[in-house]
C-alpha cells in the first residue's frame, strides 16, 4: 500500500507546502518507521552537499511520525494493524510551516489505507492546519 499527499495552499499572507509519501504493510500492531533516505530528493534538486543534512530535519521527521501516528490512531482498531514507513518528505524552506508535514503525513497514511476518519484535520481560515 502506498500513499502520497501534497499540501499546497496560498493565503493572502503566505504559502504552505509539504509532501509526504508513505508505504504501509500489514502488521500485528500499528507502527511507524522512517525510511532510509526520506530527503533523497534534495540530491537531485540541490546537490549532494545539501542532501546529507538540511536544517531542521529532526523536527520535520518528528512531525511526519506524529502525523502518521495521528492517522493510525483515528482509525477503527481493526484497521490499525499496519506498519507505516515514511518514504519521502518534501519541504520548501520558505513555505513549509508548523503542522504542514504532520497534516500531509496523516493524509498520506489515510490514502494508503483507503479510509479516513469522520473528522480529519482541515485547513483553517488563517491557512494553518487544524487537528480535531
N, C-alpha and C positions, 0 to 999 in steps of 0.2 A: 504494500500500500504506500502510495506517495502522495504528498500534498504540498502545494506551493501557494503562498498567498503574498500578494504585493499590496501594501498600503500606500496609497498616493492621495494626498489631499492638499488643497490650496485654500487658504483663508485670506482675508484682507490683510492680515498681519504677517503670516509666514506660511511656509510649505512644510509638509511632513512626508517622510518616506521611510519604508523598511520593507524588506522582502525576506521571507524565511521559507526554506524548503525542508521538509521532514520525510523520513521513511518510517513506516510502522510495520511491526511483525507481531503475530500473536505470541502472548507470553502468559505464564501463570499468574503474574501480578503486574500491575502497571509500573512502568519505569521510564525514565528519561535519561538519555546519554548524549554527549556531544560528539559529533563526528571528528575525524582526524584532521580535516582541512576545511573548516567552515568558512575561512576567509581566503580560500584559494583563488577566488575571482580577482583579488587585488593584484596578483601577479600579472594577469592579463591586462588589467586596466591601468595599473600604476607602476609595475615593475617589481622585481624580486625583493628589493630593499624594503618596500612597504608591506609586502606580503607577510613577512615574518611576524610583525607586530605593529598594530596601529594603536594609537592612544585610546584607552577606554575599552579594550577588547574584553577584559574580565567582566566589566559592568554589562556590556552587550550580551555576552554569553549567559550571564546570570539572569538577565531579563528574558532571554529566549527560553531558558529552562523553566523559569517561573510561568511563562505563557503556556508552555506545553503541559506543565502540571495543572495549571488552571483549567485548561481544556479537558484533560482527562478526568479531573475531579468533579466536573459539572455534567458528566455523562452518567447514565444509569450504571450501577455497579457491574451489571452483566456485560457492559460494553467496555470496561476499563482494562481488560486483560491484554494490554498492548505495550510492547517496548518501543518507545519513540526515539529515533535517532535524529538529532538535528544535523542536517547535511550541509546546509549553506545559510549564512546570514549576510545579507547585503544591506549596507547602510550608506548614507550620504552625510559627510561631516557637517555640512551646514543645515541639512534638512531632517535629520533623524533626532527626535526629541524623546524625553522620558515617556515610557509606555508604548512607543511605536513598535519596538521589536516584540514586546510581550503580546501586543494586540495581533501582530502578524503571525507569531508563532502559534497562538491559540487557534486562529482561523485556519492555519495550515494543517494542524492536527485534525480539526473537525473535517476539513476537506478530505484528508487521507482516509478517515474513518467513515466518511459519507453520512455524518449526522452532526447536528448542532443542538445545544441546549435550548430550552424555551426562551431564555433571556440572555443571548450572547452580549458581549461588550459592544458598545457602539461609539461613534464619534460624536462628541458633544457640540453644542453651538459654537463654542470657542475653538473647535478644531482639535481638542485633546481627547484621547481615548478614555472612556468611562467604563469601569468594570463593576457590574452589579454585585 
